[in-house]
Amino acid sequence: MSPLASDTRMTEAASSIRVLVAEDDENARVLLVDLLRELGHEVVAEVGTGEQAIASARAIRPDVVLLDIHMPGQSGIEAAEAITNEVDAVGVVLLTGDTSYSLTDHDVVATSAIAFLAKPAPPRVIDSTVRLAARRARELVKARQDAVDARRELENRKVIERAKGILMRRTGSSEQEAYRILQRTSQDRGEPMVDIARAVIASEPSASNPGRK
């Protein structure tokens, strides 16, 4: 059994990655597309220019884009930067046959490239790089969402703390008792506690901006 066939069998059991291939050399593009399919991936688009890569990425939203650095019109770097800015959860892998080419610090940051591969790359390297790019893209999206959720949770806690203070002053209850009032009201009404807390704050005579300090 050939190494490629062995690699293919191993990847068939793994999840398929949706890949967009941007390569202006038609022969190189055909070989790369065939290889990706043999490795068990789904090639959702194959294009020859940076402009086509951007348009396809916007429309199809692939998991990974493989971009040749040198293409007519917009370069792979320019296309990668546009795709990174406009398409969430996409991993970028840059390709080049120019051994003298190196990425600048700006290129790395602007494109969010996971890897920079020299052509031709071994099948095993392409497969592992595509999978790494897809995984890193998902992790980045999750990290961003976690940060948003953490900020929202912090703001909600501030609102609840403020409402607790108002209830403690109004009813003479302890902090724990004020929290239980909010909790019971939330359960009785089937509404989030933070919404109950906002209503408490809004009921203050001096409240000019509900829900905020």
C-alpha positions as CSV (number, residue, x, y, z in Angstrom):
1,M,0.0,0.0,0.0
2,S,1.3,3.4,-1.0
3,P,1.9,6.1,1.7
4,L,-0.9,8.2,0.2
5,A,-3.3,5.4,0.2
6,S,-2.4,4.7,3.9
7,D,-2.9,8.4,4.7
8,T,-6.2,8.4,2.9
9,R,-7.5,5.4,4.9
10,M,-6.6,7.1,8.1
11,T,-8.3,10.4,7.2
12,E,-11.5,8.7,6.0
13,A,-12.5,8.1,9.6
14,A,-11.8,11.7,10.6
15,S,-14.1,14.6,10.0
16,S,-14.1,16.2,6.5
17,I,-13.0,19.8,6.2
18,R,-14.7,22.2,3.7
19,V,-11.8,23.7,1.7
20,L,-11.6,26.6,-0.8
21,V,-8.6,26.3,-3.1
22,A,-7.2,29.5,-4.7
23,E,-4.3,28.7,-7.1
24,D,-3.7,30.4,-10.5
25,D,-1.7,27.5,-12.0
26,E,-4.4,25.2,-13.3
27,N,-2.3,22.1,-13.2
28,A,-1.2,22.7,-9.6
29,R,-4.8,23.5,-8.7
30,V,-6.1,20.3,-10.2
31,L,-3.4,18.2,-8.3
32,L,-4.1,20.0,-5.0
33,V,-7.9,19.5,-5.4
34,D,-7.5,15.8,-6.2
35,L,-5.2,15.4,-3.3
36,L,-7.5,17.1,-0.8
37,R,-10.4,14.9,-2.0
38,E,-8.2,11.7,-1.6
39,L,-7.5,12.8,1.9
40,G,-11.2,12.9,2.6
41,H,-11.8,16.6,2.5
42,E,-14.6,18.5,0.6
43,V,-13.4,21.0,-1.9
44,V,-16.2,23.5,-2.0
45,A,-14.6,25.9,-4.5
46,E,-11.5,26.1,-6.7
47,V,-10.6,29.5,-8.1
48,G,-7.6,31.2,-9.9
49,T,-7.6,34.7,-8.6
50,G,-7.6,36.6,-5.3
51,E,-10.9,38.4,-6.2
52,Q,-12.6,35.0,-6.9
53,A,-11.3,33.7,-3.6
54,I,-12.8,36.6,-1.7
55,A,-16.1,36.3,-3.4
56,S,-16.3,32.5,-3.0
57,A,-15.3,32.7,0.7
58,R,-18.1,35.3,1.3
59,A,-20.7,33.1,-0.4
60,I,-19.6,29.6,0.7
61,R,-18.0,30.3,4.1
62,P,-15.5,27.4,4.0
63,D,-13.7,26.0,7.0
64,V,-10.3,26.6,5.4
65,V,-8.9,28.5,2.5
66,L,-5.7,27.5,0.8
67,L,-4.3,30.6,-1.0
68,D,-1.3,30.8,-3.4
69,I,0.7,33.9,-2.6
70,H,1.2,34.9,-6.2
71,M,-2.0,35.3,-8.2
72,P,-3.2,37.8,-10.8
73,G,-5.0,40.8,-9.5
74,Q,-5.2,40.7,-5.7
75,S,-2.4,38.6,-4.2
76,G,-3.0,35.7,-1.9
77,I,-1.9,38.0,1.0
78,E,-4.5,40.6,0.1
79,A,-7.2,38.0,-0.4
80,A,-6.4,36.4,2.9
81,E,-6.6,39.7,4.7
82,A,-10.0,40.5,3.2
83,I,-11.3,37.0,4.0
84,T,-10.1,37.2,7.6
85,N,-11.9,40.5,8.0
86,E,-15.1,39.4,6.5
87,V,-15.6,35.7,7.1
88,D,-15.8,34.3,10.7
89,A,-14.4,30.9,11.6
90,V,-12.2,30.4,8.5
91,G,-8.6,29.1,8.7
92,V,-6.1,30.6,6.3
93,V,-3.2,28.6,4.9
94,L,-0.8,30.3,2.5
95,L,1.1,28.5,-0.3
96,T,4.1,29.5,-2.4
97,G,6.5,27.9,-4.8
98,D,8.9,30.9,-4.2
99,T,11.4,29.6,-1.7
100,S,12.8,33.2,-1.3
101,Y,9.5,34.6,-0.2
102,S,8.9,35.3,3.5
103,L,6.0,36.8,5.4
104,T,6.3,40.1,7.1
105,D,5.0,40.6,10.6
106,H,2.1,42.6,9.1
107,D,1.3,39.8,6.8
108,V,1.1,37.3,9.6
109,V,-1.2,39.5,11.7
110,A,-3.4,40.8,8.9
111,T,-4.0,37.4,7.3
112,S,-4.2,35.4,10.6
113,A,-2.5,32.6,8.6
114,I,-2.1,29.4,10.5
115,A,0.7,28.1,8.2
116,F,2.9,29.1,5.3
117,L,3.6,26.0,3.1
118,A,6.2,25.6,0.3
119,K,4.9,23.9,-2.8
120,P,4.7,21.0,-3.3
121,A,4.0,19.9,0.3
122,P,3.8,16.2,1.3
123,P,0.2,14.9,1.5
124,R,0.5,14.2,5.3
125,V,1.7,17.8,5.9
126,I,-1.2,19.3,3.8
127,D,-3.7,17.1,5.7
128,S,-2.5,18.0,9.1
129,T,-2.2,21.7,8.2
130,V,-5.8,21.8,6.9
131,R,-7.1,20.1,10.1
132,L,-5.0,22.4,12.3
133,A,-6.3,25.5,10.5
134,A,-9.9,24.4,10.9
135,R,-9.4,23.6,14.6
136,R,-7.6,26.9,15.3
137,A,-10.3,28.9,13.5
138,R,-13.0,27.2,15.6
139,E,-11.0,27.8,18.8
140,L,-10.6,31.5,17.9
141,V,-14.4,31.9,17.4
142,K,-15.1,30.2,20.7
143,A,-12.5,32.4,22.5
144,R,-14.2,35.5,21.1
145,Q,-17.6,34.3,22.2
146,D,-16.4,33.4,25.6
147,A,-15.0,36.9,26.0
148,V,-18.3,38.4,25.0
149,D,-20.2,36.1,27.4
150,A,-17.8,37.0,30.2
151,R,-18.3,40.7,29.7
152,R,-22.1,40.2,29.6
153,E,-22.0,38.2,32.8
154,L,-19.9,40.8,34.5
155,E,-22.4,43.5,33.5
156,N,-25.3,41.4,34.7
157,R,-23.7,40.9,38.0
158,K,-23.2,44.6,38.4
159,V,-26.9,45.1,37.7
160,I,-27.9,42.4,40.2
161,E,-25.6,43.9,42.9
162,R,-27.1,47.3,42.4
163,A,-30.7,45.9,42.7
164,K,-29.7,44.0,45.8
165,G,-28.5,47.2,47.4
166,I,-31.8,48.9,46.6
167,L,-33.9,46.1,48.1
168,M,-31.7,46.0,51.2
169,R,-32.3,49.7,51.7
170,R,-36.0,49.5,51.0
171,T,-36.8,46.4,53.0
172,G,-34.1,46.3,55.6
173,S,-33.2,42.8,54.5
174,S,-29.7,41.2,54.5
175,E,-27.7,40.8,51.3
176,Q,-28.7,37.1,51.2
177,E,-32.4,37.9,51.7
178,A,-32.3,40.5,49.0
179,Y,-30.8,38.0,46.6
180,R,-33.5,35.5,47.4
181,I,-36.2,38.1,46.7
182,L,-34.7,38.6,43.2
183,Q,-34.3,34.8,42.7
184,R,-37.9,34.0,43.8
185,T,-39.3,36.8,41.7
186,S,-37.3,35.5,38.7
187,Q,-38.7,32.0,39.2
188,D,-42.3,33.1,39.7
189,R,-42.3,35.3,36.6
190,G,-40.2,33.0,34.5
191,E,-37.9,35.9,33.6
192,P,-34.1,36.2,33.9
193,M,-32.9,37.5,37.3
194,V,-31.0,40.4,35.6
195,D,-34.3,41.6,34.0
196,I,-35.9,41.6,37.5
197,A,-32.9,43.5,38.8
198,R,-33.3,46.1,36.0
199,A,-37.0,46.5,36.9
200,V,-36.0,47.2,40.5
201,I,-33.5,49.8,39.5
202,A,-35.9,51.4,37.1
203,S,-38.4,51.7,39.9
204,E,-36.1,54.0,41.8
205,P,-37.4,57.6,41.7
206,S,-34.0,58.9,40.8
207,A,-33.3,56.3,38.1
208,S,-32.4,58.2,34.9
209,N,-30.7,55.4,33.0
210,P,-32.2,51.9,33.9
211,G,-29.7,49.1,34.3
212,R,-26.6,51.3,34.6
213,K,-24.7,52.9,37.3
